[in-house]
Amino acid sequence: MVPPCPLRALWAVRHGQSVANVAFAAAAESGAPDPVPGRDRDIPLTAEGLAQAGALGARLADQAPGTGPDLVICSPYTRARQTWQAMADSAAKRGAAPLDMLIEERLRDRETGVFELHPPSAVRARAPHEAARRALLGDWWYRPPGGESFADVALRVGQFLTDLGRAAPGRRVLVVAHDGVVLALRHVLTGIGATAPEHLPPVPNASVSHWRGDGQTLRLTSWGDTAHLDPPGTAEGTPSA
């Protein structure tokens, strides 16, 4: 049972490689017990991530007039805003017209509460009982103390989609956000009765997922596409951050 959504098209971009993506990948290899310093919303892109965002902008500029996005809605987090800015700059250099951009708080990354910016190895070292609880419940349902589960993210993303459809019927919308948000979009747009997306392919950094609309519903046409990255992005499937 696919929910109604009167958008003409929807693209969902995961931000480019971030400093935390690199740190989480290193911790997965070393077993480091320490969190990444700072606030999650302030984590910036790496040089690689900025280059990936530039490639996204080139892809945006290559679309035929009237077929690409006409509105951009972005997560408030630094890495997402940097991704869109680098995309916009790259597209402008290729002659693309500027697009309106809005910041939407409901597109923020999953909040991890007391374990903000903690790689899994740090959680295992500092709170092994919570690591065990996450393993028992599964990633989709696990809610860290003071944080959100991916199911919680899907609730706020679903309400965002409902509001967006009412406010922007017929528009072609580009969302720039995080892997958890992209997963939530897929779950919500699959419709009533959809199973939890625990075993989907990863959402690579700087990837594009696309839904095409007929004025009534949106249908998925591509998932996690990174064909614009040359060579392919090295951050594919890196842990969420």
N, C-alpha and C positions, 0 to 999 in steps of 0.2 A: 504494500500500500504506500505508494510514493506521495509525499506531501506536496500540495500546490506551492509553486514558486514562480512568479511571473517575470523573473529576470530573463533576458535574452541569452546571456552567457555568463559564466562564472569561471574565473581562473584563481587558483590558490597557489601562492609561491611561499616556500619556506625560505627564511633568511639565508644568506651566505654563511660560510664557515665562521664561527665565532671563536673568541679566545677560550671560552669555556668548553666548546666542542673539542678543541685541541687538548685542553687540560684533562677532560673526562677520558678521552682516548688514551692519554698517557697513564692516567690512574688505573685504567682497566688492565694495562700491561704490567704496571709496577706494584699495584695493590696499595698505593699511597693512602694513608689514613686521614689526610687533611682536606678540608673543603677549599674551594676556590675563593679567594678573598673578594670582598665587594658585595654589591647588591645585584641580584639577577637582572633587574630592569636596566642596569647601567652597562652590562657586558657588551663590548664593541665587537665589530668584525675584525678578523685578521686581514692581512694584505691579500691572502688568497680569497677570503670572503668578498672583499671589495672587487677583486678581479671577476669573481663569479657573478656578482651583481651587475658589473658592466656587461658581461655576456648576456645576461637576462635583458638588459636594456637594448642591446643590439637585436635580440629576438623580437622584442616589442616593436622596434622601429621597422622591422622587416614585414610586419603584417600589412595586408592590403587595407586601404582606407575603408572605414565602415565595418571592419571585421574584428578589430582588436578592442581592448577595453576603452570605455569612455568615462570611467570613474574608478578611483583607487581608494581603498579603505585599508588602513595600516594599523598594526599593533602599536601601542605607545612605547614599546621597549626599544632601546637604543639600536640593537642589532637589526631590528626590522626597519626602523626609520632610516638607518644608514643604507640598508639594502635598497629601499625605494629611491633614496636620493641618488645613489650611484646608478640605478636603472634609469631614472629620469635624465640625469646628465648624459649618460651614454646615448639614450634615445634622441635627445635634443641635438647632439653632435651629428646625428644621421638625418636630421631634418624632421623628426617627428614633432607633432604639435603637443604642447603641454597638456597635462591632464589634471583635473581637479583631484585633490587628495584630502581625505578626512582621517582623523585619528579616532579609533574606537577602542575603549577600554576593555570591552568584552573579547577582544582578539588577543589579549595578553597571553603569555605562556602559562602553562599549568603552574599554580603556586604550590611550592613544596614545604611551606611552613618552617618548622624548626630545622629541617634538612635542606634549606635553601643553599644551592650551589655545592651540595655534598655529592661527590661521585658515589656509586654503589659501594666501592671499597671503603670509603669513609663511614658510610652508614653501618656497614658490617663491623668495622672496628669500634665505633663509638656507641652503637645501639644494636647489638646483634639480635635482640628480641624483635626489633622493628624490621630488620632484614628478613627474619624468619616469617613475620606476619605478612610482609609483601610477597614472599615466595608462596605462602599458603593461599592468599587471596587472589593473586594475579595482578598484573600491572594495571589493567583497566579499572579494577574496583579498589585497589589499595589507596587509602587516603592518609598521607603522613600527618602527624599531629600539627594542627594549625594550617594545613594545606588542603589541596583538592585531589580527588581522584580524576582520572580521565573521563569517567562518567559525569562528574560534576562539570568538567569543561564542556562536554557535549550539551548539557542543559543550557549554559549561557550562550553557547554558539547557536543552538537551536532557536533561542529567543531572538538573537541577533538576525538570523536569517528571516524569521517571520517579520521583524520590523523592517528589514531591508527590502523585502518583497513589497511591503505596503508603501514604502517611501520612494522606491525606485523601480516601479514596474517597467519592463521593456529595456532597462539599461544593461550594459555589458560591463561587469564589475570585476576588478582585479583586487584580490585580498593578499596582503603581504603580512605574514605572521610566522607561526611556529609549527613544528611537526605535530604537536598535540592538537592544535587548532585544525590543521588539515585533516587529520584523522577524524576529528569530531564532525567536520563538514561532510566527510564521506558517510559517516554513520547516520547523521541526521537525514541526509538527502537520499539514502537508501530506502528510508521509510519505516513505517510502523511494522514491527516484527523483525527488524534487522538484528542479527546477532552481534554481540560485542566484537569489535575488530581487533581481537588479540593476536591474530596470526597474519595480518596483512604485511606485504612487503614494506620495508622502511621508507620513510619520506626523506630523500636525500637533501642535503643543503643545496639551495639555489635551484630546486626542482620546480616544475610547473605541473599542476593537475588541472584538468579542464572538464567543465560540464557545459553541455549545449542545451539551450532552452527552446521550447516551442511556444512560449507565452503562457504556458500552464504549469509545466514541470521542468526540472533539470535532469539530464541524463549524463552520466560519466562517460567521457570519450577517451581520456588518457590519464594516467596516474604516474606521478613521480618522474616526469620526463626530464632528462638532462642532456638531450641531444645538442643543445646550444653550448655546452661546455666542451672545450677542446684544449687540452685533453680532458676526459671526464673528470669531474670534481673528485678530489681525493678525500672529501669529507662525507661521502655517502654513508648513510647509516650510522654516523657517529652519534653518541648518546645525546639525549635531549638536554639542551641548555641554551 
